[in-house]
Amino acid sequence: MHVPRIDAEGAAQQALDQYDTDKDGLLSPTELEHCQGILSALKTFDRDGDGMVSPEEISHRVEMYRERGVGLKMVSCKVLLNGRPLPGATVELIPESFLGEEVHEARGTSRSGGTVPLYVPAEALPSDLAGTQGVQLGVYKVKITHDSVKLPEDYTSGEGLGVEIGPSSHAAVFWLKKK
């Protein structure tokens, strides 16, 4: 699979257009509540340590996705509900729209131990890679649903969870809580 061609500066500007509600040119932790993928990796994005994310910091991180030359990355994923594995959960990683059209969603269903093999849809892959497990580098909204367990809307809407799959990402663990 080819490395997605993402316009890093354009992606950064689109992220600000979408999430910078106070129009100060930076994304604050409060604004990032609506972009959980960046918030989940705030220390990675926030290179100057000021607690805010600038367009330059977003651009730098997105450019790194291309520079690493990774088309598809194996990432261990696990879903836990109240600290216990949740088998049968459907996990969808939905790329942030500011990344453009070349970063595709990934999805999978958790097994008995809560582990989730994630796959990009076959139609988004070259025929020789169809069925290959992996995720593209990027920032994702995460949607977790289950046929028989009612989960809180924060988990099922795609708005309350997020993850960044970066060059050094090896695992994504989703710690869900339900009363």
N, C-alpha and C positions, 0 to 999 in steps of 0.2 A: 504494500500500500504506500502511495506517495505521501510525503510530508505535506500537510495542508499549507497552502499559500495564504497566509493571513497578513494583511496590511497592519502591522503593529501600531503605527501611529493612528491610523483610522480606527482601529479597534479601541484604542485608549480614548479617543475623542467620543466614539459612540457610547462607551461605558460611562463617561462623564455626562453626556447628553441624557442618558437613561437614568442615572442614579444620583447625580449631583443636584439635589433639590434646592440647596441654598445658593447655588451658582457661584461658589467661591473658587472653583477650579480644582478642588480637592474632594476626595471621598472620605468622610468621617466614619468612625465606627457606627454611629447612628444611621447614616445613609447606607452603610454596608450591610445593615440588617436586611436590606432588600436584595443584596447580592452576596448570599451566603457562601458562594464558592470562593470569592476573594477574601471574605471575612475569615473563613476557615484556614486560610493561609496568609493571614495578615503579616506575620513576621517575615514571610518570604517576599511578599510584595513591597512592604514598607522598608525600603533599603536605608533610609535616613533615620529611622527609628522615632519619627515624630508622632506616630499613632494615626497618621492620615495616609491616604494613597493618592499620589499625584499621577497625572497622565504620563509623565516620563517613567514613573515606576511601573505602571501597567504596560507601557510600550516595551520597556526593557524585558519584563517577564515574558510577554507574548513573543518577542523576538527570539528569546531563548528556546522556545518550543521549536522554532524553525531551525535554529542553529544546531540543535542536538541531532537533527536528522532522523528522528523517530517517527515512523508512520503509525505504528500500533504498539502499545505497551501492555505487558502483562501486569495486572495489579490484583493483589489479593483483596477481596471485599468480604465483609462479614456484617450481618444484621443481628443485633441483640435487642431484646425487649425486656426491660427491667432486669438487665444483666444476664439473661438467658438466651441461647440461640433461638432464632425465630425461623423455623423451616417453612417453606411455601410462600415466602414474601417475594413479590415482584419488585425489582429495583430498576429504576430508569435513571440514567444520567443524561440530562438534557443540556446540550451546550448553550452557554449564554449567547444571545443573539449577536452581541458585538463581535464575536469571533468569525462571523460570516457563514457561508454555505458549505465550506469544505470540512468542517468539524461535525461529525455525525454523532447522534445519540448512541448510547450503549445500554444494553439491558440484560437482565438475567433473573433467575429464580433461585432463592436460597435453598440449600440442601439441609439435611437433618442437623448438621452442626452449625448452621447459620451462614456457612460460606456461600458466596455467590460467584459463579463464573460469569463474567461479563463479556458480551459480544456486540460488535457493531453489526447492524443488519446486513445480511448477505448481499442485498442489492447495492449497498454502498461500497462493497469490496470488489477487487478483481476476482474473476471466477476461481483462480487458483488459491485464493485466500478465504473463500466462503467457508464459514464455520470455524474460522480461527478465533481463538479467545484473545481479547485485548480491548483496549480503550485508546483513543487518541489523546495526546496531550492537550490540556485546556481547562477552562473553568466551567463548571457544570452546576445546574440546579439538580436536586435529587428528589425523586418522587418514589415513595415506598408504599405499596398497597398489599393487601392480603385478602383472599376470598372469604376467610372465615373469622378473622380477627379484625375488629373495628379499631383502626388506628386514628390518633388525633389528626385533624386537618392539616396541621403544620407539616406532617410527614407525607400526607397523601396529595397535597396541592402542588408540590414542586416549589413552594415559596419558603418553607421553613428550614430546609436542609440544603447544603451545598458542599462541593468538594472541588479542590484543584488537583488535577492529575498532572504533576510536573515531572521534569526529567529525573528527579530522585525519589519520586513517589513509589512506594512498594506495597502500601496497604491503605485501605479505606474502611474504617470501622464505624458503623452507625449505631450509636447507643440510644435507642428509643426508650421513652418512658411513658407508661400508661397507668392510670389509677385503677 
